[in-house]
Amino acid sequence: MGIPAALIRLLLAAALLASLGAAAANRFNGVDIGHTRSYAQDFRLTDHDGRPRTLADFRGKAVVLFFGYLQCPNYCPLTLQRMAETMRLLGADAARVQVLFVTLDPQRDVPAALREYVTAFDPTFLGLYDTPAATPALALGFRIYYRKLPGATATSYHIDHAVFSYAYDPDGRLRLLLRDTLNAAEIAADLRQLLRQP
């Protein structure tokens, strides 16, 4: 004796609802770029305390990485402020998140200035840098556009640069591109998803 058609329809509907629920649970506010390998997957940089750093140093934490410079008039301080608010919204989960600010201006952004700047927003934030000669290749690997715009003097230039961040999961996999239009609550929701995923 076969399974009644009504029961089959009910089982198929339940399976469809379950799959839709799983898909919805994995929906991010940021752009999911975990399927591509066209972005740099790791880095070798120095932190604002002079320690060499790679992504492996933060294994077990979700990592938010973004590029900017200390004299940036808008995007960089707004992003740091938004990430500080994100950390507050995460509560206890904030202990499993690391925010990294990579300077595109290592000539002016010396380690002591990096430390003072990023930790003013949150004491756990880290400033990272490379040599001036290596910074263009670093930016290219992460698909970060930047360009120096001349100022009134040789040292008063500005930098036009990309305005998004990257998020890595606790296993060190690059997963999300976080647009600058996302608010702290949306970023916190994405980071919670990354922290929950196996």
TITOR-495397 format. One line per 4 residues: their letters; for each residue x, y, z of N, C-alpha, C, O, CB. Coordinates in nm, 3 decimals. Glycine has a CB too. Example, Ala and Ser with C-alpha at 12.3 -4.5 7.8 and 13.67 -1.06 7.14 Angstrom:
BEGIN
as) 1.319:-0.569:0.780:1.230:-0.450:0.780:1.320:-0.330:0.780:1.424:-0.332:0.846:1.131:-0.447:0.905 | 1.285:-0.225:0.708:1.367:-0.106:0.714:1.290:0.003:0.787:1.341:0.114:0.804:1.408:-0.060:0.572
% end
This chain:
BEGIN
mgip) 0.084:-0.118:0.000:0.000:0.000:0.000:0.089:0.124:0.000:0.181:0.134:0.081:-0.096:0.000:0.122 | 0.061:0.222:-0.092:0.144:0.340:-0.107:0.113:0.445:-0.002:0.015:0.435:0.073:0.126:0.399:-0.244 | 0.199:0.546:0.002:0.179:0.658:0.093:0.071:0.748:0.033:0.077:0.779:-0.085:0.312:0.737:0.117 | -0.025:0.790:0.113:-0.132:0.877:0.061:-0.075:1.006:0.002:0.022:1.062:0.054:-0.233:0.911:0.172
aali) -0.136:1.052:-0.107:-0.090:1.173:-0.176:-0.091:1.294:-0.085:-0.003:1.379:-0.093:-0.176:1.200:-0.299 | -0.190:1.301:0.002:-0.199:1.415:0.094:-0.080:1.418:0.189:-0.029:1.525:0.221:-0.331:1.410:0.175 | -0.036:1.300:0.235:0.079:1.292:0.325:0.207:1.331:0.251:0.294:1.398:0.306:0.093:1.150:0.385 | 0.217:1.287:0.125:0.335:1.323:0.044:0.343:1.474:0.028:0.449:1.534:0.043:0.330:1.254:-0.094
rlll) 0.227:1.537:-0.005:0.224:1.683:-0.020:0.263:1.751:0.111:0.337:1.850:0.110:0.084:1.729:-0.065 | 0.215:1.698:0.222:0.246:1.756:0.352:0.396:1.746:0.382:0.456:1.841:0.431:0.164:1.686:0.463 | 0.456:1.630:0.353:0.599:1.610:0.377:0.684:1.700:0.287:0.784:1.757:0.331:0.638:1.463:0.353 | 0.642:1.714:0.160:0.715:1.801:0.068:0.706:1.947:0.113:0.804:2.021:0.106:0.660:1.787:-0.076
aaal) 0.587:1.988:0.158:0.570:2.125:0.207:0.657:2.150:0.329:0.718:2.256:0.342:0.423:2.153:0.239 | 0.663:2.051:0.421:0.745:2.065:0.541:0.893:2.075:0.504:0.967:2.155:0.562:0.721:1.946:0.637 | 0.937:1.993:0.407:1.077:1.997:0.364:1.111:2.132:0.301:1.218:2.188:0.324:1.106:1.884:0.265 | 1.016:2.184:0.220:1.037:2.314:0.156:1.047:2.425:0.261:1.135:2.510:0.253:0.925:2.344:0.057
lasl) 0.956:2.422:0.358:0.960:2.523:0.464:1.090:2.515:0.544:1.147:2.618:0.581:0.840:2.506:0.557 | 1.136:2.394:0.571:1.261:2.376:0.646:1.379:2.431:0.567:1.468:2.495:0.623:1.283:2.227:0.678 | 1.381:2.406:0.435:1.492:2.455:0.354:1.488:2.607:0.343:1.592:2.671:0.345:1.489:2.391:0.214 | 1.369:2.664:0.331:1.357:2.809:0.327:1.401:2.872:0.458:1.465:2.977:0.460:1.213:2.849:0.295
gaaa) 1.366:2.807:0.569:1.407:2.857:0.700:1.558:2.854:0.716:1.616:2.946:0.771:1.342:2.777:0.811 | 1.622:2.746:0.667:1.768:2.736:0.675:1.833:2.843:0.590:1.932:2.903:0.631:1.816:2.596:0.631 | 1.778:2.867:0.470:1.833:2.970:0.382:1.821:3.106:0.447:1.914:3.186:0.442:1.763:2.969:0.246 | 1.705:3.133:0.508:1.684:3.262:0.574:1.779:3.280:0.691:1.828:3.390:0.715:1.539:3.276:0.622
anrf) 1.806:3.170:0.763:1.895:3.178:0.879:2.038:3.211:0.838:2.114:3.265:0.918:1.893:3.046:0.956 | 2.077:3.179:0.712:2.212:3.203:0.664:2.221:3.330:0.580:2.325:3.354:0.518:2.260:3.085:0.585 | 2.117:3.409:0.576:2.119:3.532:0.499:2.197:3.638:0.577:2.176:3.656:0.697:1.974:3.581:0.467 | 2.286:3.707:0.508:2.369:3.809:0.572:2.326:3.948:0.525:2.268:3.964:0.418:2.518:3.786:0.541
ngvd) 2.354:4.047:0.606:2.337:4.186:0.565:2.450:4.230:0.474:2.430:4.307:0.381:2.329:4.277:0.688 | 2.571:4.179:0.502:2.686:4.204:0.415:2.680:4.115:0.293:2.592:4.030:0.281:2.817:4.183:0.490 | 2.775:4.135:0.201:2.782:4.056:0.078:2.865:3.931:0.106:2.980:3.941:0.148:2.843:4.139:-0.040 | 2.807:3.815:0.082:2.877:3.688:0.105:2.978:3.665:-0.007:2.940:3.641:-0.121:2.775:3.569:0.114
ight) 3.107:3.674:0.026:3.213:3.652:-0.073:3.295:3.528:-0.038:3.405:3.509:-0.088:3.305:3.776:-0.083 | 3.239:3.445:0.049:3.312:3.326:0.094:3.338:3.224:-0.016:3.424:3.138:-0.001:3.236:3.261:0.204 | 3.265:3.234:-0.125:3.279:3.137:-0.234:3.393:3.172:-0.329:3.432:3.089:-0.411:3.149:3.127:-0.312 | 3.447:3.293:-0.319:3.550:3.336:-0.413:3.688:3.336:-0.347:3.701:3.359:-0.227:3.518:3.474:-0.468
rsya) 3.789:3.310:-0.428:3.927:3.315:-0.378:4.002:3.430:-0.445:4.125:3.432:-0.444:4.000:3.180:-0.404 | 3.930:3.525:-0.502:3.996:3.632:-0.577:4.041:3.747:-0.487:4.100:3.843:-0.535:3.903:3.686:-0.683 | 4.015:3.737:-0.358:4.065:3.835:-0.262:4.179:3.772:-0.183:4.184:3.651:-0.166:3.952:3.884:-0.166 | 4.271:3.855:-0.135:4.377:3.803:-0.048:4.311:3.734:0.072:4.212:3.783:0.125:4.474:3.917:-0.001
qdfr) 4.364:3.622:0.112:4.305:3.544:0.220:4.376:3.561:0.353:4.325:3.517:0.457:4.304:3.399:0.182 | 4.493:3.623:0.352:4.571:3.638:0.475:4.658:3.763:0.462:4.655:3.831:0.360:4.659:3.511:0.503 | 4.733:3.793:0.566:4.822:3.909:0.565:4.938:3.883:0.659:4.930:3.799:0.748:4.746:4.038:0.605 | 5.046:3.957:0.637:5.160:3.962:0.729:5.188:4.109:0.753:5.247:4.177:0.669:5.287:3.886:0.671
ltdh) 5.146:4.157:0.869:5.156:4.299:0.901:5.215:4.314:1.041:5.237:4.216:1.111:5.018:4.368:0.891 | 5.239:4.438:1.080:5.289:4.467:1.214:5.183:4.546:1.288:5.123:4.638:1.231:5.424:4.546:1.209 | 5.158:4.511:1.415:5.055:4.584:1.489:5.114:4.709:1.555:5.236:4.731:1.551:4.990:4.494:1.595 | 5.028:4.790:1.614:5.074:4.918:1.669:5.166:4.904:1.791:5.221:5.003:1.838:4.955:5.001:1.707
dgrp) 5.182:4.781:1.841:5.279:4.757:1.948:5.407:4.693:1.897:5.493:4.653:1.975:5.216:4.669:2.055 | 5.420:4.685:1.763:5.543:4.632:1.704:5.546:4.482:1.686:5.650:4.427:1.648:5.657:4.671:1.786 | 5.434:4.412:1.711:5.431:4.267:1.698:5.390:4.226:1.557:5.294:4.282:1.502:5.335:4.206:1.800 | 5.461:4.129:1.496:5.417:4.078:1.366:5.284:4.005:1.382:5.262:3.935:1.481:5.524:3.984:1.304
rtla) 5.195:4.021:1.285:5.061:3.963:1.293:5.022:3.897:1.161:5.052:3.947:1.053:4.959:4.070:1.330 | 4.954:3.783:1.173:4.887:3.718:1.061:4.746:3.684:1.108:4.714:3.699:1.226:4.964:3.590:1.010 | 4.664:3.639:1.016:4.527:3.605:1.052:4.522:3.492:1.155:4.430:3.486:1.236:4.449:3.565:0.928 | 4.621:3.403:1.151:4.624:3.289:1.245:4.628:3.335:1.390:4.585:3.261:1.479:4.744:3.200:1.216
dfrg) 4.678:3.455:1.417:4.684:3.507:1.554:4.545:3.525:1.614:4.530:3.533:1.736:4.758:3.639:1.557 | 4.443:3.532:1.529:4.308:3.561:1.576:4.213:3.443:1.556:4.091:3.458:1.557:4.253:3.683:1.505 | 4.271:3.325:1.539:4.191:3.204:1.520:4.098:3.187:1.639:4.139:3.204:1.754:4.281:3.079:1.502 | 3.972:3.153:1.611:3.871:3.140:1.715:3.788:3.266:1.731:3.690:3.267:1.805:3.937:3.106:1.845
kavv) 3.828:3.374:1.662:3.752:3.499:1.666:3.705:3.535:1.526:3.770:3.502:1.426:3.838:3.614:1.725 | 3.591:3.602:1.519:3.554:3.668:1.394:3.640:3.794:1.385:3.663:3.861:1.485:3.398:3.702:1.389 | 3.686:3.825:1.265:3.775:3.940:1.245:3.711:4.036:1.146:3.664:3.995:1.040:3.914:3.895:1.195 | 3.709:4.164:1.181:3.667:4.269:1.088:3.792:4.348:1.053:3.861:4.401:1.140:3.554:4.363:1.151
lffg) 3.820:4.356:0.922:3.941:4.419:0.871:3.902:4.532:0.778:3.823:4.512:0.685:4.032:4.316:0.798 | 3.956:4.650:0.802:3.932:4.758:0.705:4.054:4.846:0.692:4.141:4.851:0.780:3.811:4.841:0.746 | 4.059:4.916:0.579:4.173:4.996:0.539:4.138:5.144:0.541:4.029:5.183:0.500:4.221:4.954:0.399 | 4.230:5.225:0.590:4.206:5.368:0.592:4.331:5.442:0.634:4.442:5.391:0.617:4.091:5.402:0.686
ylqc) 4.315:5.562:0.688:4.430:5.639:0.735:4.384:5.737:0.843:4.267:5.774:0.848:4.499:5.715:0.616 | 4.475:5.778:0.927:4.439:5.852:1.047:4.386:5.992:1.019:4.306:6.043:1.097:4.556:5.861:1.137 | 4.428:6.055:0.911:4.381:6.189:0.882:4.255:6.190:0.797:4.213:6.295:0.747:4.490:6.267:0.813 | 4.195:6.075:0.780:4.070:6.063:0.705:3.963:6.147:0.775:3.943:6.133:0.896:4.024:5.912:0.693
pnyc) 3.894:6.235:0.702:3.799:6.325:0.768:3.663:6.264:0.800:3.589:6.319:0.881:3.779:6.444:0.684 | 3.627:6.151:0.737:3.490:6.101:0.758:3.480:5.949:0.769:3.445:5.898:0.875:3.403:6.147:0.645 | 3.510:5.876:0.663:3.483:5.733:0.663:3.552:5.659:0.778:3.488:5.582:0.849:3.526:5.673:0.531 | 3.680:5.683:0.797:3.753:5.604:0.898:3.703:5.627:1.041:3.677:5.529:1.111:3.901:5.639:0.892
pltl) 3.688:5.752:1.086:3.634:5.767:1.222:3.490:5.717:1.234:3.453:5.664:1.338:3.640:5.913:1.263 | 3.409:5.733:1.129:3.272:5.682:1.135:3.270:5.530:1.141:3.188:5.471:1.212:3.192:5.730:1.013 | 3.361:5.465:1.067:3.367:5.319:1.070:3.412:5.269:1.206:3.356:5.174:1.260:3.462:5.266:0.960 | 3.513:5.332:1.262:3.559:5.292:1.396:3.450:5.314:1.500:3.432:5.232:1.590:3.685:5.370:1.435
qrma) 3.379:5.424:1.488:3.268:5.450:1.581:3.159:5.345:1.566:3.104:5.296:1.664:3.210:5.592:1.558 | 3.127:5.311:1.440:3.025:5.209:1.414:3.070:5.073:1.468:2.989:4.998:1.523:2.996:5.198:1.262 | 3.199:5.041:1.453:3.248:4.913:1.504:3.251:4.912:1.657:3.229:4.807:1.718:3.388:4.883:1.449 | 3.279:5.027:1.720:3.273:5.034:1.867:3.130:5.009:1.913:3.108:4.939:2.012:3.324:5.172:1.918
etmr) 3.032:5.065:1.843:2.892:5.042:1.878:2.855:4.895:1.853:2.780:4.836:1.931:2.799:5.135:1.796 | 2.907:4.838:1.746:2.885:4.695:1.718:2.934:4.609:1.834:2.865:4.517:1.877:2.955:4.653:1.588 | 3.052:4.641:1.884:3.108:4.565:1.996:3.018:4.576:2.119:2.998:4.478:2.190:3.250:4.613:2.030 | 2.964:4.695:2.144:2.873:4.712:2.258:2.746:4.628:2.239:2.697:4.566:2.333:2.835:4.861:2.276
llga) 2.694:4.626:2.116:2.574:4.548:2.089:2.599:4.398:2.102:2.508:4.322:2.137:2.522:4.579:1.951 | 2.721:4.355:2.074:2.753:4.211:2.083:2.759:4.161:2.227:2.748:4.041:2.250:2.886:4.184:2.014 | 2.777:4.250:2.322:2.782:4.208:2.462:2.897:4.111:2.486:3.011:4.140:2.450:2.650:4.144:2.504 | 2.868:3.997:2.546:2.971:3.898:2.577:3.037:3.842:2.452:3.153:3.801:2.457:2.911:3.784:2.659
daar) 2.965:3.840:2.338:3.022:3.789:2.213:3.135:3.877:2.161:3.215:3.832:2.079:2.915:3.778:2.107 | 3.144:4.002:2.208:3.250:4.092:2.162:3.389:4.037:2.194:3.485:4.069:2.125:3.233:4.230:2.225 | 3.399:3.955:2.298:3.528:3.895:2.333:3.578:3.800:2.225:3.695:3.764:2.223:3.516:3.821:2.466 | 3.488:3.760:2.134:3.525:3.669:2.025:3.531:3.741:1.890:3.520:3.678:1.785:3.425:3.553:2.017
vqvl) 3.549:3.872:1.894:3.559:3.953:1.773:3.683:4.042:1.783:3.710:4.100:1.887:3.432:4.040:1.751 | 3.759:4.051:1.673:3.876:4.139:1.669:3.860:4.236:1.553:3.839:4.195:1.439:4.007:4.057:1.654 | 3.870:4.365:1.581:3.865:4.469:1.478:4.008:4.513:1.447:4.086:4.544:1.537:3.778:4.590:1.524 | 4.040:4.514:1.317:4.173:4.550:1.271:4.164:4.667:1.172:4.089:4.660:1.074:4.244:4.429:1.205
fvtl) 4.239:4.771:1.198:4.246:4.888:1.111:4.383:4.887:1.043:4.485:4.895:1.111:4.223:5.022:1.191 | 4.386:4.878:0.910:4.511:4.874:0.835:4.533:5.010:0.769:4.448:5.056:0.692:4.510:4.759:0.728 | 4.645:5.074:0.799:4.669:5.205:0.742:4.717:5.196:0.597:4.797:5.110:0.561:4.769:5.280:0.825 | 4.664:5.287:0.516:4.710:5.305:0.379:4.814:5.418:0.372:4.858:5.455:0.263:4.591:5.336:0.286
dpqr) 4.851:5.470:0.486:4.940:5.586:0.494:5.050:5.563:0.597:5.062:5.640:0.693:4.861:5.712:0.529 | 5.131:5.457:0.579:5.231:5.427:0.682:5.339:5.534:0.698:5.408:5.538:0.800:5.298:5.295:0.651 | 5.353:5.622:0.597:5.451:5.730:0.611:5.415:5.821:0.728:5.503:5.861:0.805:5.460:5.813:0.481 | 5.287:5.854:0.744:5.244:5.945:0.850:5.187:5.872:0.970:5.198:5.920:1.083:5.141:6.043:0.796
dvpa) 5.126:5.754:0.948:5.058:5.682:1.057:5.157:5.593:1.132:5.159:5.471:1.114:4.941:5.598:1.002 | 5.237:5.656:1.214:5.339:5.582:1.290:5.270:5.499:1.399:5.157:5.530:1.438:5.444:5.679:1.353 | 5.336:5.394:1.449:5.272:5.303:1.544:5.209:5.371:1.665:5.097:5.336:1.703:5.371:5.205:1.592 | 5.278:5.466:1.727:5.222:5.530:1.847:5.092:5.604:1.814:4.997:5.601:1.892:5.324:5.628:1.909
alre) 5.088:5.669:1.698:4.967:5.741:1.656:4.855:5.643:1.625:4.739:5.668:1.657:4.996:5.830:1.534 | 4.889:5.530:1.560:4.790:5.427:1.532:4.727:5.376:1.661:4.605:5.365:1.672:4.853:5.311:1.454 | 4.813:5.345:1.759:4.764:5.293:1.888:4.670:5.392:1.955:4.560:5.356:1.999:4.882:5.260:1.981 | 4.713:5.516:1.962:4.632:5.618:2.030:4.496:5.635:1.959:4.393:5.650:2.024:4.708:5.753:2.034
yvta) 4.499:5.633:1.828:4.378:5.658:1.750:4.277:5.544:1.764:4.163:5.567:1.803:4.413:5.678:1.603 | 4.319:5.421:1.733:4.221:5.311:1.729:4.172:5.274:1.868:4.055:5.239:1.884:4.282:5.189:1.662 | 4.259:5.280:1.967:4.215:5.240:2.102:4.128:5.347:2.168:4.062:5.319:2.268:4.337:5.213:2.190 | 4.126:5.468:2.112:4.033:5.570:2.163:3.888:5.529:2.136:3.797:5.571:2.208:4.063:5.707:2.099
fdpt) 3.866:5.448:2.033:3.732:5.400:2.001:3.698:5.275:2.081:3.585:5.259:2.127:3.719:5.372:1.852 | 3.795:5.186:2.097:3.777:5.063:2.175:3.916:5.012:2.210:4.000:5.001:2.121:3.692:4.954:2.095 | 3.941:4.980:2.335:4.077:4.938:2.374:4.123:4.807:2.311:4.242:4.775:2.314:4.084:4.925:2.523 | 4.030:4.729:2.254:4.069:4.602:2.193:4.105:4.617:2.045:4.159:4.523:1.985:3.957:4.501:2.208
flgl) 4.076:4.731:1.985:4.105:4.749:1.843:4.256:4.754:1.820:4.331:4.803:1.904:4.039:4.878:1.790 | 4.299:4.701:1.706:4.441:4.701:1.670:4.462:4.778:1.540:4.386:4.762:1.444:4.495:4.557:1.658 | 4.567:4.861:1.539:4.612:4.925:1.416:4.725:4.842:1.357:4.814:4.796:1.429:4.659:5.070:1.442 | 4.722:4.822:1.226:4.823:4.743:1.157:4.885:4.824:1.044:4.821:4.915:0.990:4.762:4.612:1.101
ydtp) 5.009:4.791:1.010:5.075:4.862:0.901:5.176:4.772:0.831:5.221:4.671:0.886:5.144:4.988:0.952 | 5.209:4.811:0.709:5.317:4.750:0.632:5.414:4.862:0.597:5.393:4.976:0.636:5.262:4.676:0.502 | 5.518:4.831:0.525:5.611:4.936:0.483:5.545:5.018:0.372:5.455:4.969:0.304:5.745:4.875:0.433 | 5.588:5.141:0.355:5.534:5.221:0.244:5.550:5.152:0.109:5.462:5.161:0.023:5.601:5.356:0.240
aatp) 5.662:5.082:0.089:5.685:5.016:-0.040:5.592:4.897:-0.062:5.556:4.868:-0.176:5.828:4.970:-0.049 | 5.552:4.828:0.047:5.470:4.708:0.034:5.320:4.737:0.038:5.241:4.651:0.000:5.504:4.611:0.143 | 5.281:4.855:0.082:5.139:4.886:0.098:5.059:4.879:-0.032:4.946:4.828:-0.030:5.124:5.022:0.157 | 5.111:4.927:-0.147:5.032:4.915:-0.270:4.998:4.770:-0.307:4.886:4.743:-0.350:5.108:4.978:-0.385
alal) 5.092:4.677:-0.291:5.065:4.536:-0.322:4.966:4.477:-0.223:4.881:4.395:-0.261:5.196:4.454:-0.321 | 4.975:4.516:-0.097:4.880:4.471:0.004:4.738:4.515:-0.035:4.645:4.434:-0.034:4.917:4.526:0.144 | 4.723:4.642:-0.069:4.592:4.694:-0.108:4.540:4.624:-0.234:4.422:4.592:-0.242:4.599:4.846:-0.132 | 4.627:4.601:-0.329:4.586:4.534:-0.452:4.536:4.393:-0.423:4.436:4.349:-0.481:4.702:4.529:-0.551
gfri) 4.605:4.321:-0.336:4.564:4.185:-0.301:4.426:4.179:-0.239:4.353:4.083:-0.259:4.663:4.124:-0.207 | 4.390:4.282:-0.164:4.259:4.287:-0.100:4.157:4.367:-0.183:4.045:4.392:-0.138:4.271:4.349:0.038 | 4.198:4.404:-0.304:4.110:4.481:-0.393:4.065:4.612:-0.331:3.949:4.653:-0.343:3.988:4.399:-0.431 | 4.158:4.676:-0.264:4.131:4.806:-0.200:4.184:4.916:-0.291:4.304:4.927:-0.313:4.195:4.814:-0.058
yyrk) 4.093:4.996:-0.342:4.131:5.112:-0.421:4.178:5.223:-0.327:4.113:5.252:-0.226:4.013:5.161:-0.511 | 4.291:5.285:-0.360:4.328:5.408:-0.289:4.420:5.490:-0.379:4.492:5.438:-0.464:4.398:5.375:-0.153 | 4.415:5.622:-0.356:4.494:5.714:-0.437:4.521:5.839:-0.355:4.431:5.894:-0.292:4.421:5.750:-0.570 | 4.646:5.882:-0.357:4.683:6.006:-0.288:4.636:6.125:-0.370:4.656:6.131:-0.492:4.838:6.014:-0.264
lpga) 4.574:6.221:-0.301:4.531:6.346:-0.364:4.616:6.458:-0.307:4.617:6.477:-0.185:4.379:6.372:-0.342 | 4.685:6.533:-0.390:4.777:6.635:-0.338:4.708:6.742:-0.257:4.595:6.782:-0.286:4.851:6.699:-0.453 | 4.778:6.788:-0.154:4.729:6.898:-0.071:4.812:7.022:-0.096:4.886:7.029:-0.195:4.732:6.861:0.077 | 4.801:7.118:-0.007:4.875:7.245:-0.023:5.025:7.225:-0.008:5.104:7.300:-0.066:4.826:7.347:0.079
tats) 5.065:7.124:0.071:5.207:7.095:0.090:5.230:6.946:0.065:5.135:6.870:0.049:5.255:7.135:0.233 | 5.356:6.907:0.061:5.391:6.767:0.032:5.339:6.672:0.140:5.316:6.554:0.112:5.542:6.752:0.020 | 5.319:6.720:0.262:5.274:6.632:0.370:5.126:6.651:0.405:5.077:6.591:0.500:5.357:6.656:0.493 | 5.056:6.735:0.328:4.915:6.759:0.361:4.820:6.691:0.263:4.706:6.734:0.246:4.887:6.909:0.363
yhid) 4.867:6.586:0.199:4.784:6.514:0.102:4.668:6.442:0.171:4.671:6.416:0.291:4.869:6.414:0.024 | 4.567:6.410:0.093:4.454:6.328:0.137:4.459:6.198:0.061:4.529:6.187:-0.040:4.318:6.401:0.116 | 4.385:6.099:0.107:4.380:5.970:0.038:4.234:5.936:0.009:4.152:5.925:0.100:4.447:5.858:0.124 | 4.206:5.918:-0.118:4.075:5.868:-0.161:4.084:5.716:-0.153:4.178:5.657:-0.208:4.036:5.919:-0.307
havf) 3.988:5.652:-0.087:4.003:5.506:-0.069:3.869:5.436:-0.060:3.764:5.498:-0.041:4.085:5.476:0.056 | 3.874:5.304:-0.075:3.756:5.219:-0.068:3.690:5.232:0.069:3.758:5.254:0.169:3.792:5.072:-0.097 | 3.557:5.218:0.072:3.484:5.239:0.197:3.402:5.115:0.235:3.280:5.122:0.249:3.392:5.361:0.186 | 3.470:5.004:0.251:3.405:4.883:0.299:3.502:4.806:0.386:3.622:4.835:0.389:3.356:4.794:0.180
syay) 3.450:4.709:0.458:3.531:4.626:0.547:3.514:4.480:0.506:3.422:4.445:0.432:3.491:4.646:0.696 | 3.602:4.396:0.556:3.591:4.252:0.538:3.566:4.185:0.672:3.611:4.234:0.775:3.720:4.194:0.472 | 3.493:4.074:0.669:3.472:3.995:0.791:3.517:3.851:0.765:3.481:3.791:0.664:3.323:3.999:0.837 | 3.594:3.799:0.857:3.641:3.661:0.854:3.569:3.582:0.963:3.533:3.637:1.067:3.796:3.653:0.875
dpdg) 3.548:3.453:0.937:3.487:3.370:1.040:3.594:3.322:1.139:3.713:3.346:1.115:3.413:3.248:0.976 | 3.556:3.256:1.248:3.655:3.215:1.348:3.759:3.115:1.299:3.861:3.094:1.364:3.585:3.157:1.466 | 3.734:3.051:1.183:3.834:2.961:1.125:3.929:3.033:1.032:4.014:2.970:0.969:3.766:2.848:1.049 | 3.916:3.165:1.022:4.007:3.242:0.939:3.968:3.249:0.793:4.051:3.284:0.709:4.143:3.187:0.949
rlrl) 3.843:3.214:0.760:3.799:3.220:0.620:3.734:3.355:0.592:3.649:3.400:0.668:3.700:3.106:0.589 | 3.775:3.417:0.484:3.713:3.542:0.442:3.570:3.513:0.400:3.547:3.431:0.311:3.793:3.610:0.326 | 3.474:3.580:0.463:3.333:3.547:0.438:3.250:3.663:0.384:3.167:3.642:0.296:3.272:3.499:0.564 | 3.270:3.785:0.436:3.178:3.893:0.404:3.249:4.022:0.366:3.356:4.054:0.417:3.086:3.919:0.521
llrd) 3.185:4.093:0.274:3.221:4.231:0.247:3.112:4.316:0.313:2.994:4.303:0.280:3.233:4.260:0.091 | 3.152:4.403:0.405:3.058:4.486:0.480:3.059:4.626:0.422:3.156:4.700:0.437:3.095:4.488:0.632 | 2.951:4.663:0.357:2.939:4.796:0.297:2.929:4.903:0.406:2.887:4.874:0.518:2.817:4.803:0.203 | 2.969:5.025:0.373:2.964:5.132:0.472:2.822:5.180:0.499:2.801:5.264:0.587:3.048:5.249:0.427
tlna) 2.724:5.127:0.425:2.583:5.164:0.450:2.521:5.080:0.562:2.411:5.111:0.607:2.501:5.148:0.323 | 2.590:4.975:0.606:2.536:4.891:0.714:2.548:4.964:0.847:2.645:5.035:0.872:2.609:4.755:0.720 | 2.448:4.945:0.932:2.457:5.004:1.065:2.514:4.901:1.164:2.536:4.785:1.129:2.318:5.055:1.112 | 2.537:4.945:1.286:2.600:4.859:1.387:2.517:4.735:1.416:2.573:4.627:1.434:2.621:4.936:1.516
aeia) 2.385:4.749:1.421:2.299:4.633:1.449:2.309:4.529:1.338:2.309:4.409:1.365:2.153:4.678:1.467 | 2.316:4.575:1.213:2.328:4.481:1.101:2.462:4.410:1.102:2.470:4.290:1.075:2.309:4.555:0.967 | 2.567:4.482:1.134:2.700:4.420:1.141:2.704:4.320:1.257:2.757:4.210:1.243:2.811:4.527:1.158 | 2.649:4.359:1.371:2.646:4.268:1.487:2.571:4.140:1.453:2.614:4.032:1.493:2.580:4.337:1.609
adlr) 2.460:4.151:1.380:2.383:4.032:1.342:2.467:3.941:1.253:2.464:3.819:1.269:2.253:4.072:1.269 | 2.543:3.998:1.159:2.628:3.917:1.071:2.739:3.849:1.150:2.769:3.732:1.128:2.687:4.003:0.960 | 2.800:3.923:1.242:2.909:3.865:1.321:2.857:3.754:1.411:2.926:3.654:1.431:2.978:3.972:1.404 | 2.738:3.769:1.465:2.680:3.661:1.546:2.660:3.536:1.461:2.683:3.425:1.508:2.546:3.706:1.608
qllr) 2.617:3.554:1.337:2.602:3.438:1.249:2.736:3.369:1.224:2.745:3.247:1.227:2.539:3.479:1.116 | 2.839:3.449:1.200:2.972:3.390:1.178:3.020:3.316:1.302:3.081:3.210:1.291:3.074:3.500:1.138 | 2.992:3.371:1.420:3.035:3.306:1.544:2.958:3.177:1.571:3.011:3.087:1.636:3.018:3.401:1.661 | 2.835:3.168:1.522:2.752:3.048:1.544:2.785:2.936:1.447:2.764:2.819:1.478:2.604:3.082:1.533
qp) 2.836:2.971:1.328:2.854:2.869:1.224:2.968:2.775:1.259:3.069:2.816:1.315:2.880:2.934:1.089 | 2.949:2.646:1.224:3.053:2.549:1.255:3.176:2.569:1.169:3.274:2.494:1.183:3.000:2.408:1.237
% end
